[in-house]
């Protein structure tokens, strides 16, 4: 199977992309977090503030504040236990328990890891792994790596003025063990959701941030001591407290650097870590795609040409004018809920819908290296929505125009039953959902410009927008449940996207919900 066919099937015909006769070995499943052994570790404060209000005073953080930041980004936040009936005719049940984080993950498997390069007081300067299980930093390399990192980014960021840099990686086995090849699509989305959470938390802490999708992969992996057959970095996010020089392309004379050159400057490290699984299977399609997506020279960092976002010519429905929402991110994170079968149909006001769409799309704007900073670009991912029982708006499918803050009619009618028929698992009752959002993007994932790297970048940007939607929904008291088990072809037909060359990347039902009968405890002071 060619890689183009594989990626097409991941989206439109998952059975063809999956490994036949796949059986999940639950007894040998990996841990949802990476554990290093035999390395120096620094414990972080467990006295995490319950609110993020008043945190955004720009100042170089100390170790205590870094701990709070990392916990809100990716720390263990909740422990839950739920009871499920295994057989309706017999009195048999199963207890399901899990540790949750503020950023959701497919199957709660959390395939991504966080690494940080820190230059703060009370901590040796160096590269660390965020040990989620113990809420601590594990030292991988001690030293000043400003020059190394700046060159790995093509000298496009003023790393010397940043107090830290975050690396978001993907460990392939952590969800391949369950989802086999479908894990490749999930891993990009999960990384994006995590990045979306990181950027929102950064704002609350007063940090300046931006996302680099292009970097010298092997040089960055070498710095962290990662084996590219097991794990690879997907994004690099510098953090500062003052505005820094930001460039998407940099000066050509400064960009002639190769991974091979940089790797020769640092001694190779192979830190010992534990994943629990004893029988790790091979995942050749994932490693092949990862290898072909890598950049080995800074002269190969591409930019995407600006494109106008094609808007439906259907009748426009103007939404009420709303201002940016002001909410306590800490409270919204704790209350975020994926309703599953707990959605409860209720009438949605136009103001609630307007707040949801306006806040999600406006908070999504961020600095990145995909586009020239001085040019205005339309977002590469956008929102389409199927509505039912929304005040003053006819039931139907719409395209959201974020520029004019309006809905464009595409296909009137109640589409809930049709969307339900496209579900591969009936874990959500869409008849109880008033708002069903689809994040959309171009089918070719900018392959001509970005190559196969474009696919994972598109999935990450979709995930970043998903997290903004979930946070915006939580701020107005609603729940959202991201879904990939749906028929993309069917959704594309509903929105008539074929002429635009677009497709739906992920489906997010949003609406009111009832409380679930479970035991839930917060893991904070």
N, C-alpha and C positions, 0 to 999 in steps of 0.2 A: 504494500500500500504506500503510495507517495505521501509526502508530508502535506501537500495541498489537500489531497483527498482525506487524509486523517483529520486535519483541522476542520474541513467542511463537515465531516461526519460527527465530530465532537459537538457541533452546533445543531445539525439538522437530522442526523440519524445515528444516535449514540450507540445503538446495537452493533453497527458496522465498525465502530471505532473501538469497541470493548473487546477484551480478551475472552474468547469462548470458554464456557464452563467454569467461570471464575467463582471460587469459593472463598469466603472471608474466614481467615483463621483468627477468630476472636481470642483464643487462648494465647496467641503470640502477637497481639497487637502492640504497637509502639506506644510509648508515653506521649502525651500531648505537649510535652516540653522537653528540651534538651538539657542534659545534666553533664557538666564537666567534672572530671576527677583529678585530684592532686594538684590543683592550681590555687594561687592566693585568691581569697574572696573578701569582699567588703560588704558587711551587712548594711541594709538601708533602713531608714526609720519606718517603724510600723504605725506610728501615730499620724496617719494620713488624714488631712482635713476633709470634712464631709461636704464642704462647699468650695467652689473655685471662684466665688465672688471676691473681688479685691486682690486677686493674685497677680494681676497683669501689670505690675510696676516693673518697667525694664531695669533689670540689674543682673549681673552675672550670678547665676545660681550657686548655692553651696551644695554639699552632698545631700543634705536633708531635702532640699527642694528638688534636686534631681530624682531622688527616690519617689517623691510625690508625683512628679511628672511621669516617670516610667510606669508607676502603678496605674495612673489614670489612662495611660495609653494602652497597656497590655497586661497589667497585673491580674492575679486571681482575685475576683471581686465577689463572687457568690458561690455558695454550695447548695445544690438542690437535690431533692429526692421526690420521685413520682412513682405511683403505683399504676401498672397497666394490667388489664385483664387479658390473659393469653387465650382463653376459650370462653365464649359466651354461654356455652352449655355446661361448663364445669367450673367449679369454684377454684380456679387457678389464677395466680397473679405473678407479676414480675416487678421487682423493685429496680428502678433505674436511677442512678445518681451520677452527678457530674459537677465539675468545677467550671464556672463560667467566667468570662471576661467581658469588658464593656464593648469590645468589637466582636460581632458575631462571626461564626465560622461554620462552614458546612459540616454537619455531623458533630460539631464541637470538637474537631480534631486538631485545629490550630496548626497548620503546616508551616507557618512562618515563625522566624526567630528574629530577635532584636539584638543588634550589636551597637556599641557607642564608642566613639573616640572622644575622650573628655580631657579638658584642660581647665580644671577648677581647683580651688584651694581644698586642703584636707584630703587630697586624693592624688596618688602618683599619676602623672601624665601618661596616657596610654590607651590601648584598645581593650574594651571589656565586652563580655557577654552578659545580657540581662537574664539572670537566673530567675525565671518566673516562679518556680516551685518554692524557692527560699527567699524571694524578694531581696536579692543581693546582686552585686556586680562581681564577676569572675574575671581576673586579669589574664589576658591572652598575650599581650605584648606591652612592655613598658618602653616609653620613649616619645620623642617628638616626631610626628609623621606628617607635619603640615605640608612640606614640600612634596613628599611622596603622594599624598592624597590629592593635592592641588593638580599635580601632573596627571594623575589617573583620571581626573575630571577634565583634562584638556586645558588647565589654567583658566577655567571659566568661572571660578568662584574664589573669593578672597578668604580662603580657609584659615589664614593666620589671624583674622579678626573674629573668627567664630570660636565660641567656648566649647562647642561640641559638634559632632556629626553622627547621624543615625544611619545604620545600614539595615535594610529590611531584606531578609533572605527567605528562601523556600527550601525546606527539607522534603525531598520527593517522596520518601517512603511513608511519611507520617499520615498522608491520606490516600496514597496509592494502595496501601494494604487493603483498604475497603472499596475504593471507587475505581480501581485499576486505571486504565488510560484516561478516564473522565477526570481524574485528579488534575491533569494539566490545565483544564479550563478552571477548575475550582481554585487552584493555587494562585492564579493571577487575580481572580476576584477577591479571594481572601486577603492577598497582599494589599489590594486597593482599599478594601474596607479598613484594614489596619492603618494605612497611610492617611486615609480620611480622618480617622480618629486622632492620629498623631497631629495632624495639622490643626484640628479644632482645639485640642488640648494646648498646643503651642500658643495659639491666640490668647487663651485664658491666662497663660503664664507670662505673656508679654514677650515671647520669643519671635524673632524674624525667621522665616523658614522658606524653603522652596524645594522642589523635587527634581533630582537629576535621574532621568531614565537611561541616559547614555554615559558610559564610563568604560574603562578598561576592565572587563570582567575578571580576567585571570589575575590581574594585579590586585584588585580589591579582595578577591577570594584568597589570594596568597597572603595579604596583610592579615586577614582574619584566621588563616589556617584552615580553610574549608577545602574539602575534596569535591571537585565539580561533578563527580559521579554520584554524590550523595546530597549536596546542598550548593546553592548558588545565590548570590546577591541579586535582587531584582530592582532595588532603588536606593539612592543615596540622598540623604536630606541634611544639609548643613543647618546649624542653629546658631543664632547670634542674638544679641540684645540691641544692636544698632543696625540700621540699614547698611548693607554691604554691597560691593560691586557684584552685579549679577549679569552674566552674559550667556546667551544660548550658543554662541559659536566661538567667541574669543578671537585672539589674534592668530593668524595662520602660523606665524613663526614660532609661537609658543605651543602649538598643538602637535608638533611632530615628535610624539612619544609613543613607544610601543609597550605592550605588556611584558614582552621578553626583557626589555631594558630595565623596567622597574623591578621585576621579580628577581633580577640578579643583584639588586641592591640590598635585599633583605634575606636573611637566613630563613629557610623553610621551617615551619613548625607544624607538628601533628599532635595537637593536644588530645588527650584521651577523653572520650565522652561515652555516655550510656544512653541507649534508646529502648532497652528491654527486649526487643524482638530478637529471637535467636535464628529465625529463618527468613532473612530479608530476600525477597525475590527481585529479579532484574526488571527494569522498566526501560527497555531500549528506546521506545518512541520518545519518552520524556528526555532522556539524556541526549538523544540525537538532536531534538529540537533545541535544547539548551545550548549544545555545542554550536549549532549553526546560527544561533541568535547572538553569539558573543562578538564583541568588538575587540580587535587586537591592536588597533592604531587609533590615535586621537584624530587623525585626519579623516576618519570615516564617520564622524558624528554628524548625522543628517538633521535638517530642519524640514518641517512640514509646511508646504505652501498653503497660504490662507485660502479657505473655501467658504462660499456663502452657504449657509444652512438653508436648504430648500424647505419652504413652508407651504403647507397645503393651501390650495385656493378656496377651500370651503369657507362657509360663513363664519365670521369671527364672533366669539362670545367674550366680551371684555370682562375681566375679573375686577373685583373691587380693589382700589388702591390700598396697599398695606405697607407699613414700614418694616424694616428688619426686626425680627423678634429679639427680645432681650430675655434670656433665661439662664438659670444656673445649670451649667453643663453637668456638674457633679450630680445634681438631683435627677436630671433627665437620664443620665447614664444608669443610675441605680434603678430607675423605674422603667427603662426600656424593656419591652416584652414582645416576644414572637408568639402570637396567639394560637398557631396551629388550628385546631378545631374549636377554639374559644372565641372566634370572631362573633360579634353580635350586631346584626343589621340595625343601623340607626340613621336618622336623617342628618346629612352633612350640610352646613351652611356654606354659602359662597365665600364668606370671610375665612372660614376654616380651610377650605380648599386653596384659596388665594395665599394664605399664610404658608401652607405646606409647600406649594410649588415655588413661591417667590423666595422663601428662606433657603430651600434646598439648592436652587440654581445659583443664587447670589453667594452663598457660603462656599460653593464649589470653586469659585475663581481662585486661582493660586499661581505662583511663579513656577515655571518649569523650563526645560531645555528643548521643548519640541517646536517652539515658535520664537521668532524674533521679538524681543521685549518691546520694541517701539512700534510694532504693528498690531492692529486690532484683529483678533481671530474669533471666529464663531466657535462655540464649544464643539469638541469632537464627539461628545456623547450628549444626547438630549432626551427629552421625556415625551412619551405618548401615554395616554390614559383612557381607560374605559370607566365610565361613570354610571352609577345607578342611585337614584334617590338623593341627588344633590339639589338643594334648594334653587329653584329658578333656572336650572340647566337641564335641557332634554337629555334623557338617557342616551348614551352613545359613545363612540370612540372619537377621541380628539387628539390633535397635536398641540403641545404647549409651546407657544412662542414667547420665550423669556425676554426678548427685546421689547415687545409691546405689552407683555404681561396679559396675554389673551389666549383663549383656546380656539383652535380652528377645527370646525366640524369635518370629520372624515367619513364616518359611517354611523348614522343614527340607529338606535335600537338597544334593546337589552341583550348584551353579549355574555352575560354571566354563565348561562348554560353551555354555550359554545366553548368558552374558556375552560369550564369544568371538564368538558369532554376531552380537552387537550392535555389534561394532567396525567402524568404517568403514575403518580401516587395520589390517592385521595386523602391526603393528610391535612388539607384545607378545604373547607366548604365555601366555595366562591359565591354561592347564593346568599351568603351572609356578609358579603364584602361590598361596600359602596364605592370604593376607589381601588382600581387595579392598575398599577403603573408599570410601564415597560421602558427600561432604559434602552435607547437605540443607538446604533453606530453604523458606519459603512461596512458592507460585507467584506471588502477586500483588506480591511484592517491596515490600510496604507502600506501594503506589501511592497509596492514599487519603490517607495522611499525608504521604508524602515525594515524591509525584509521580514523574516519570521519573528524578529524582535517586536514588530508591530502588533502581532497578535496578543502577546502578553501585556504590552503597554495598553492596548485597548481594553483588555479585561481589567487591568488595574484602574484605569480611569472610570470604568463602569462601577467598580467596587467603591471607589471614592465617592461617587455620586450616590450610590446606595446608602452609604453610611450617613451622608447628609440628609437623605430622605428619612431614615430611621430616627435620627435625632430630631428633625423637624416634626415628625409625627408624634414623638414622645413629648415634645414641648406643648402640643395642643391636646394631649391626653389620649392619643390613639396609638395603636400597635401596628407594627409592620412585620411581614414575614417573607424574606427573600426566597425565591424558588427558581430552581433550574429544571425541575421535572415538569416541563410544559412543552407544547408543540410550537416551535418557533415559526414554522411555515404557516400555521393557522393564524398566529398573531400578526405576521407580516401581511397576510391577506386581509385581515380585519382593518389594518391601518393603510392598506394599499401602498406599501412601501417599495414594491418591486421597481417602479420607474425611477425611484430615488437612489437605488442601489444600496438601500439600508436594510437592517434587520434588527429584531429585538434581541438584546443581549442577556437580559434577566427580567424576571417578573416579580413584582412586589405588591401583594395585596395589602391594603391599609384601611383601618377602620376601628370603630369602638370594639371593645371586647369585655368578656366577663372574667373574673378572677379564676385561676386554675386551682384545683385542690392538690396542693403540694406543700412540702416542707422546704422552706427557703431561708437561708441565712446569709447575711453579708459578712465578708471577710475583711473587715476594717475596724479600726478603733472607734 
